[in-house]
Amino acid sequence: MRIGIFCNTFGRSGGMETYALNMVKACLQLGHTPVVFCKKADRSLPFADQCEIHEYSLQFLPNKLYLWLFHRWLSRITKQVPVEFSIGCCLGGFPEVIACGGTRIGYLKAMRKPVMPWDRMLISIERSSYGNAKFVVAHAQTMERELTELYGINASKISVIYPPQQFPELKQNPDIAALRKKYGLPEDRTIFLFPSLSHKRKGFDLLKQYFTSTKHNELLVVAGKPVPAGCRNILHLGFCTNMQEIYQLSDYTILASFYDPLGTVGIESIWNGTPAVMANGIGCHEVIDPSVIRGFDPYSYESLFQCMEDLQQHPIPKLDRPYQKYLSYPVDKTPEIHLQEIIQLVGTSIK
């Protein structure tokens, strides 16, 4: 079967690009032919020569114009290239199945930003694509709510199918003292891990306000993008290649994200035995046992302060195995199983 995959970049990049790559590799594993439609393709990928790639490369254009032309190009070329059905992993075109990992209106609402002319164009493309799709795969319940409440999409064509997230299996209980020594971290402090490549969206300013003024023996450890030097009770680890160890040596993982519809960081934290402190709007709350996660309002310092004080009075201990019991998320789902779920959803209705 020929299955179309729409994506911005056919290569190793952001979240939806990774999802698109997973769908391509799943197609190959299941004996299907992936037909990729993209703005940019990394043809050095080891499986690229097994794919049929259609690339619309006009990277010299301004991004806003490029996006609109890409949308128009997708609409045209998919009428010329035969496929059984297409899966949209990006904004644009009219795929039969469109995967939703977040929405522009939801983002603007969460970030408390005004709707600008550029946003109106994005929202127009979203409404058109979601409205014309036969099936919408929402990657979390939060996205299903956004699609129905903010876009008016009929709930009958939306299916919540969590994307595959295969985390490394923990084969033995970690030696936390040894791990802290390995990374030069103190053994006698309560460590809150902040994994982030987008500090503004993930609420670093609020966390900085709290940790630089806390009277408790707490330390915010930042893994990822650099932070201003000299901040009291904040330590930057840099970009870490073994995040599993960083989760394991921490007492908690914390995010103050304004918009994070799925929140895989929280899920990965629990998978590694570390409780989570997540802003209320982060989607992982829906799949994590309430006993091992705490929430707060990311717009309120008082809410964060009270949450942290409650943790001082009622700390959550490191979790005991098996960690899967704290999650209602299919962490063992492979990309192949996920694609089979989509194929089953589609059935014969669009052939």
VEXDREN-2710 file (C-alpha; in Angstrom, 1 decimal):
% VEXDREN-2710
k/r/px/py/pz
1/MET/0.0/0.0/0.0
2/ARG/1.2/3.5/-0.9
3/ILE/0.8/5.8/2.2
4/GLY/1.4/9.5/1.9
5/ILE/3.3/11.4/4.7
6/PHE/3.1/15.2/4.8
7/CYS/5.9/16.8/6.8
8/ASN/7.9/20.1/6.9
9/THR/11.2/18.4/7.1
10/PHE/12.0/14.8/6.2
11/GLY/14.8/14.4/8.6
12/ARG/15.8/14.5/12.3
13/SER/14.3/17.6/13.7
14/GLY/11.5/18.6/16.0
15/GLY/8.6/16.6/17.6
16/MET/6.3/16.3/14.6
17/GLU/9.2/15.6/12.3
18/THR/10.3/12.8/14.6
19/TYR/6.7/11.5/14.5
20/ALA/6.7/11.7/10.7
21/LEU/10.0/9.7/10.6
22/ASN/8.4/7.1/12.8
23/MET/5.5/6.8/10.4
24/VAL/7.9/6.4/7.5
25/LYS/9.9/3.7/9.2
26/ALA/6.7/1.9/10.3
27/CYS/5.5/1.9/6.7
28/LEU/8.7/0.2/5.6
29/GLN/8.6/-2.3/8.5
30/LEU/5.0/-3.2/7.6
31/GLY/5.8/-3.6/3.9
32/HIS/4.1/-0.4/2.7
33/THR/5.6/2.3/0.4
34/PRO/6.0/5.7/2.1
35/VAL/5.4/8.6/-0.3
36/VAL/6.8/11.7/1.4
37/PHE/5.7/15.2/0.6
38/CYS/8.0/17.8/2.3
39/LYS/9.7/21.2/2.2
40/LYS/13.1/19.7/2.8
41/ALA/14.5/16.2/2.7
42/ASP/17.6/14.7/4.2
43/ARG/18.4/12.1/1.6
44/SER/21.3/10.8/3.6
45/LEU/18.9/9.0/6.0
46/PRO/19.7/5.3/5.7
47/PHE/16.1/4.5/4.6
48/ALA/15.6/7.5/2.3
49/ASP/16.3/5.5/-0.9
50/GLN/13.4/3.2/0.1
51/CYS/11.0/6.1/0.0
52/GLU/9.3/8.1/-2.8
53/ILE/10.2/11.7/-1.9
54/HIS/8.5/14.8/-3.4
55/GLU/10.2/18.0/-2.2
56/TYR/9.0/21.6/-2.5
57/SER/12.2/23.5/-1.9
58/LEU/11.8/27.3/-2.0
59/GLN/13.8/28.1/1.1
60/PHE/14.9/31.5/-0.2
61/LEU/11.3/32.7/0.3
62/PRO/10.1/34.4/3.6
63/ASN/8.7/31.8/5.9
64/LYS/5.1/33.2/5.8
65/LEU/4.9/33.1/2.0
66/TYR/6.7/29.7/1.9
67/LEU/4.1/28.2/4.2
68/TRP/1.2/29.4/2.1
69/LEU/2.8/28.2/-1.1
70/PHE/3.6/24.8/0.5
71/HIS/0.0/24.5/1.5
72/ARG/-1.1/25.2/-2.1
73/TRP/1.5/22.8/-3.5
74/LEU/0.4/20.0/-1.3
75/SER/-3.1/20.5/-2.4
76/ARG/-2.1/20.2/-6.1
77/ILE/0.5/17.5/-6.1
78/THR/-1.4/15.0/-4.0
79/LYS/-4.0/15.0/-6.8
80/GLN/-1.3/13.9/-9.2
81/VAL/0.6/11.3/-7.1
82/PRO/-1.5/8.2/-6.3
83/VAL/-1.6/7.0/-2.7
84/GLU/-4.2/5.0/-0.8
85/PHE/-4.4/7.7/1.9
86/SER/-2.1/10.4/3.4
87/ILE/-1.2/11.3/7.0
88/GLY/-0.6/15.0/7.7
89/CYS/2.2/15.6/10.2
90/CYS/2.5/19.3/9.5
91/LEU/0.4/22.3/8.7
92/GLY/-1.0/22.4/5.1
93/GLY/-2.7/20.4/2.4
94/PHE/-5.7/18.2/2.6
95/PRO/-4.6/14.7/3.9
96/GLU/-7.3/12.2/4.7
97/VAL/-5.8/11.7/8.1
98/ILE/-4.3/14.6/10.0
99/ALA/-2.3/14.2/13.3
100/CYS/-2.8/17.0/15.8
101/GLY/0.0/17.7/18.3
102/GLY/-1.2/21.2/19.1
103/THR/-3.1/24.1/17.6
104/ARG/-2.4/27.7/16.9
105/ILE/-5.5/29.0/18.7
106/GLY/-4.6/26.9/21.8
107/TYR/-1.1/28.2/21.8
108/LEU/-2.1/31.8/21.5
109/LYS/-4.7/31.4/24.2
110/ALA/-2.3/29.7/26.6
111/MET/0.5/32.2/25.9
112/ARG/-2.1/35.1/26.3
113/LYS/-1.0/36.5/22.9
114/PRO/-3.2/38.6/20.6
115/VAL/-4.1/37.1/17.2
116/MET/-2.0/38.8/14.5
117/PRO/-2.5/38.7/10.7
118/TRP/0.1/35.9/10.5
119/ASP/-1.8/33.9/13.0
120/ARG/-5.0/34.4/11.1
121/MET/-3.4/32.8/8.0
122/LEU/-2.2/29.8/10.1
123/ILE/-5.5/29.4/11.7
124/SER/-7.2/29.5/8.3
125/ILE/-5.0/26.7/7.0
126/GLU/-5.7/24.7/10.2
127/ARG/-9.4/25.1/9.9
128/SER/-9.3/24.1/6.3
129/SER/-7.1/21.0/6.8
130/TYR/-8.9/19.8/9.9
131/GLY/-12.3/20.5/8.4
132/ASN/-11.6/18.6/5.2
133/ALA/-9.8/15.6/6.8
134/LYS/-11.9/12.5/7.1
135/PHE/-10.1/11.5/10.3
136/VAL/-8.2/13.6/12.9
137/VAL/-5.8/11.8/15.2
138/ALA/-5.5/13.8/18.4
139/HIS/-2.3/13.0/20.3
140/ALA/-3.9/13.7/23.7
141/GLN/-7.3/14.5/25.2
142/THR/-6.2/18.2/25.6
143/MET/-5.9/18.4/21.8
144/GLU/-9.3/16.8/21.3
145/ARG/-10.8/19.5/23.4
146/GLU/-9.1/22.2/21.5
147/LEU/-10.3/20.9/18.2
148/THR/-13.9/20.6/19.3
149/GLU/-14.1/23.8/21.4
150/LEU/-11.8/26.2/19.5
151/TYR/-12.2/24.9/15.9
152/GLY/-15.7/23.4/16.0
153/ILE/-14.5/20.1/14.6
154/ASN/-17.1/17.3/14.8
155/ALA/-16.0/15.0/17.7
156/SER/-17.2/12.0/15.7
157/LYS/-14.2/12.2/13.4
158/ILE/-11.6/12.7/16.1
159/SER/-9.8/9.8/17.7
160/VAL/-7.4/10.1/20.6
161/ILE/-4.4/7.9/19.7
162/TYR/-1.3/8.6/21.8
163/PRO/1.9/8.8/19.7
164/PRO/4.6/6.1/20.2
165/GLN/7.1/7.1/23.0
166/GLN/9.6/4.3/23.5
167/PHE/11.8/5.2/26.4
168/PRO/14.8/3.1/27.3
169/GLU/13.9/0.4/29.7
170/LEU/15.3/0.6/33.2
171/LYS/17.1/-2.7/33.8
172/GLN/18.1/-2.1/37.5
173/ASN/17.5/0.3/40.3
174/PRO/19.8/3.4/39.9
175/ASP/22.5/4.2/42.3
176/ILE/21.5/7.8/42.9
177/ALA/24.6/8.8/45.0
178/ALA/26.9/7.5/42.3
179/LEU/25.0/9.3/39.5
180/ARG/25.1/12.6/41.4
181/LYS/28.8/12.2/41.9
182/LYS/29.3/11.4/38.2
183/TYR/27.6/14.7/37.3
184/GLY/29.1/16.8/40.1
185/LEU/25.8/17.3/41.9
186/PRO/25.3/17.5/45.7
187/GLU/23.9/14.5/47.5
188/ASP/22.3/16.6/50.3
189/ARG/20.0/18.8/48.2
190/THR/16.5/18.3/46.7
191/ILE/17.1/18.4/43.0
192/PHE/14.4/19.6/40.6
193/LEU/15.2/18.8/37.0
194/PHE/14.2/21.3/34.3
195/PRO/14.7/19.8/30.8
196/SER/14.2/22.6/28.3
197/LEU/15.2/23.9/24.8
198/SER/12.6/26.7/25.0
199/HIS/12.8/28.4/28.3
200/LYS/10.2/31.1/27.7
201/ARG/7.5/28.6/26.7
202/LYS/8.4/26.2/29.5
203/GLY/8.2/28.9/32.2
204/PHE/11.8/29.4/33.3
205/ASP/11.2/32.9/34.5
206/LEU/8.7/31.8/37.0
207/LEU/10.9/29.0/38.2
208/LYS/13.9/31.4/38.4
209/GLN/11.8/33.7/40.6
210/TYR/11.1/30.9/43.0
211/PHE/14.4/29.1/43.2
212/THR/16.5/32.3/43.6
213/SER/14.5/33.2/46.6
214/THR/13.7/29.9/48.2
215/LYS/14.8/29.3/51.8
216/HIS/14.7/25.5/51.4
217/ASN/17.7/23.3/50.4
218/GLU/16.5/23.0/46.8
219/LEU/18.4/23.1/43.5
220/LEU/17.0/23.6/40.0
221/VAL/19.1/21.7/37.5
222/VAL/18.7/22.8/33.9
223/ALA/19.4/20.3/31.1
224/GLY/19.5/21.9/27.7
225/LYS/19.6/25.5/26.7
226/PRO/21.9/27.8/28.7
227/VAL/20.6/30.0/31.4
228/PRO/22.0/33.3/32.8
229/ALA/25.1/32.7/35.0
230/GLY/25.2/33.4/38.7
231/CYS/21.5/32.5/39.5
232/ARG/21.2/31.4/43.1
233/ASN/20.1/27.7/43.5
234/ILE/20.2/27.2/39.7
235/LEU/22.8/25.0/37.9
236/HIS/23.1/24.5/34.2
237/LEU/24.2/21.0/33.2
238/GLY/24.3/21.7/29.4
239/PHE/23.0/19.4/26.7
240/CYS/22.9/15.9/28.1
241/THR/23.2/12.8/26.0
242/ASN/21.9/10.4/28.7
243/MET/18.7/12.0/30.0
244/GLN/17.7/8.7/31.6
245/GLU/20.5/9.1/34.2
246/ILE/19.6/12.8/34.8
247/TYR/15.9/11.9/35.5
248/GLN/17.1/9.1/37.8
249/LEU/19.4/11.3/40.0
250/SER/16.7/14.0/40.4
251/ASP/14.1/14.1/43.2
252/TYR/11.5/15.7/40.9
253/THR/11.1/16.9/37.3
254/ILE/9.5/20.4/37.0
255/LEU/8.0/22.4/34.1
256/ALA/6.0/25.6/34.2
257/SER/5.0/25.4/30.6
258/PHE/2.2/27.7/29.3
259/TYR/1.5/25.4/26.4
260/ASP/2.4/21.7/26.2
261/PRO/-0.6/19.6/25.0
262/LEU/1.0/16.2/25.6
263/GLY/4.0/16.8/28.0
264/THR/6.2/13.8/27.3
265/VAL/8.8/15.2/29.8
266/GLY/6.4/14.3/32.6
267/ILE/5.8/10.8/31.2
268/GLU/9.5/10.2/30.8
269/SER/10.1/11.3/34.3
270/ILE/7.7/8.9/35.8
271/TRP/9.0/6.1/33.5
272/ASN/12.4/6.7/35.2
273/GLY/11.0/6.6/38.7
274/THR/11.0/10.4/39.4
275/PRO/7.8/12.2/40.5
276/ALA/6.7/15.2/38.5
277/VAL/5.7/18.8/39.3
278/MET/3.9/20.1/36.2
279/ALA/1.9/23.2/35.4
280/ASN/-1.8/22.4/35.3
281/GLY/-2.2/22.8/31.6
282/ILE/0.4/20.3/30.6
283/GLY/-1.2/17.3/29.0
284/CYS/0.6/14.6/30.9
285/HIS/-1.7/15.1/33.9
286/GLU/-4.3/13.0/32.0
287/VAL/-2.1/9.9/31.9
288/ILE/-0.2/10.1/35.2
289/ASP/-1.4/8.7/38.5
290/PRO/-2.3/11.8/40.7
291/SER/-0.4/10.4/43.6
292/VAL/3.0/11.0/41.8
293/ILE/2.4/14.4/40.2
294/ARG/1.6/17.9/41.5
295/GLY/0.2/20.8/39.6
296/PHE/0.2/24.6/39.8
297/ASP/-0.9/27.7/37.8
298/PRO/2.0/28.8/35.6
299/TYR/0.7/32.4/35.7
300/SER/0.8/32.6/39.5
301/TYR/3.9/32.8/41.6
302/GLU/1.7/32.2/44.7
303/SER/0.4/29.0/43.2
304/LEU/3.9/27.7/42.5
305/PHE/5.0/28.8/46.0
306/GLN/2.2/26.9/47.7
307/CYS/2.8/23.8/45.6
308/MET/6.4/23.8/46.6
309/GLU/5.5/24.4/50.3
310/ASP/3.1/21.4/50.1
311/LEU/5.9/19.3/48.8
312/GLN/8.1/20.3/51.7
313/GLN/5.3/19.2/54.1
314/HIS/4.3/16.1/52.1
315/PRO/7.2/15.0/49.8
316/ILE/6.7/12.4/47.1
317/PRO/9.3/9.7/47.5
318/LYS/11.1/8.2/44.5
319/LEU/8.8/5.7/42.8
320/ASP/9.0/1.9/43.1
321/ARG/9.0/-0.4/40.2
322/PRO/7.4/-1.2/37.9
323/TYR/6.9/2.4/36.9
324/GLN/4.3/1.5/34.3
325/LYS/1.7/1.2/37.0
326/TYR/1.8/5.0/37.5
327/LEU/1.0/5.6/33.8
328/SER/-2.1/5.1/31.7
329/TYR/0.1/5.8/28.6
330/PRO/1.1/3.0/26.2
331/VAL/4.9/3.5/26.6
332/ASP/5.5/0.1/25.0
333/LYS/3.6/1.0/21.8
334/THR/5.8/0.8/18.7
335/PRO/5.5/3.0/15.7
336/GLU/4.3/0.0/13.8
337/ILE/1.4/-0.6/16.2
338/HIS/0.5/3.1/16.0
339/LEU/0.4/3.0/12.2
340/GLN/-1.7/-0.1/12.3
341/GLU/-4.2/1.7/14.5
342/ILE/-4.4/4.5/11.9
343/ILE/-4.8/2.0/9.1
344/GLN/-7.6/0.3/11.1
345/LEU/-9.2/3.6/11.7
346/VAL/-9.2/4.4/8.0
347/GLY/-10.4/1.0/6.9
348/THR/-11.8/0.9/3.4
349/SER/-13.6/4.2/3.7
350/ILE/-11.2/6.2/1.6
351/LYS/-10.0/3.7/-1.0
END
